[in-house]
Amino acid sequence: MADTNYTEFTLAKQPGFGLAPTADATKVRFTGESMKANKGFERSEEIRADRMVDDTALVSESATGGYGFEFHYGEPFLTVMENALFNPFDAVAEIVNSAADTEIEGVVTSSDTFTVASGGGAFVAGHLVQSTGFTDAANNIVFEVDSSTGTTVVTDGVATLVDEASPPKGAKLKTVGFVGESGDITASATGLASTALDFTTLGLKVGQWLKIGGSAVGSKFTTAALNTWVRIASISANAIVLDHRPTGWTTDAGGSKAIKVWFGDTLRVGTLMQYLTQEKVVTNQSTPQFHKYNDCVVNSLDFTVEAGTRVTGSVDFLGSSENVSAASFDATPNTADEGDIMNGVSDVARIMFNDSEITSGGYARRLSVSLRNNLREQMAIGSLGLVGIGAGDCDITVSMTTYYEDATYYDKFDGQSTFSTSFVMDKESDGVKSAFVHTLPKLKAESAENTSSARNQDAMLEISARALKDSLTATSYQIDAFNYFEE
């Protein structure tokens, strides 16, 4: 008998509707799946004296369903989030080998250099870059860029590289932050300041989140409250104005320290519909059948952060059709990133309500985000399966359960004033820390309930709010994905 434990689920990006995937497939980590073909049949309406049905006809087809997941950092979950928000992540500077010795051509130890085919100039002096996927472990490091050209990225020489003439497929250089020279970056009353480093050259943008401070004493501020998560409100050559600054923010001259600041890729709600090919197979069938679902788009995405348990969620798709065959469309899919599963206790670094951490006014016990793309099927005469998928509005709601200590949250519902919420989810896997920062920059509460249903219980407030477009970030939902940071 076939077993569910042998089910394998993969997905790959398509370049457009109706087109075969051009990217490699990646295995999906999931807790259960429900992908299926929807075939619509109509029976004959002929009247027969023998009371029997003469025929049925297949008149429509689509693919629906999805899977449950436990939140982790990495692929293919990043691709799913891009698909859900109709936008690619806005990455600052990165180069990835699509095959061995292509985009990244080599590592030269004598000159502390990564040689690339093109694009090296996007990495500027002061950038912190993470190199991964190289054959020699000594070349998988985080380094400061000393200089660059179109075809070279030169490190500061602190780490010793090893000559590598043909970096493998998947080798990557990715910007993960920036660093100032000794004493250059300081903390002002409103954010960060510099004398030499030009912040406008680093690829930063308004609304983006930063994590201040490295792991070493010489790379973070002496004032502990400054080494935290903050958001960019404005950028100029020698000043970054920050909002969501924590209680205790103050000025700090930085001393003789080389302050490190980390940032990630940013994802916001967009209008670019993207398509996925998905496939499932039960591998211990006597004759495995590969069910391929074409032109899949995320119709809904839900996840919940709750005290005392894992961060879980589900995603559902609408696709055009299903094909069943005896062979996979990609027989050698990439493995999913093996980041550890996040939980609602040790992996939630902070939850913010407006500019304040949620401690005063009521600790949060549960927070859920629900996204609906309101997709619709598009059919045409002469075509079995969908000829297109229509996009509706991106409707996002947030529900939160807090301890009902005072009027902080209920007043937002009662007075119909807008507010924001954001939360940081981070995880350390194999010594590398990664994080998501989720931001709902403008919310309006649509319900609030504080009932006392039984004795000997905590007084709780249930509040639900709808996400609206924010003027600063021009989005209703933003995800910052930090591939690497220190603390």
Secondary structure by P-SEA (a helix, b strand, c coil): cccccccccbbbbbccccccccbbbbbbbccccbbbbbbbbbcccccccccccccccccccbbbbbbccccccccaaaaaaaaaacccccccccccccccccccccccccccccccccccccccccbbbbbccccccccbbbbbbccccccbbbccccccccccccccccccccccccccccccbbbcccbbbbcccccccccccccbbbbccccccccccccccccbbbbbccccccbbbbccccccbbbbcccccbbbbbbbbbbccccbbbbbbbbbbcccccbbbbbbbccccccbbbbbbbcccccccccccccccccccccccccccccccccccccccccccccccccccccccccccbbbbbbbcbbbbbbbcccccccbbbbccbbbbbbbbccccccccaaaaaacccbbbbbbbbbbcccbbbbbbbbccbbbbcbbbbbcccccccbbbbbbbbbcccccccccbbbbbcccccc
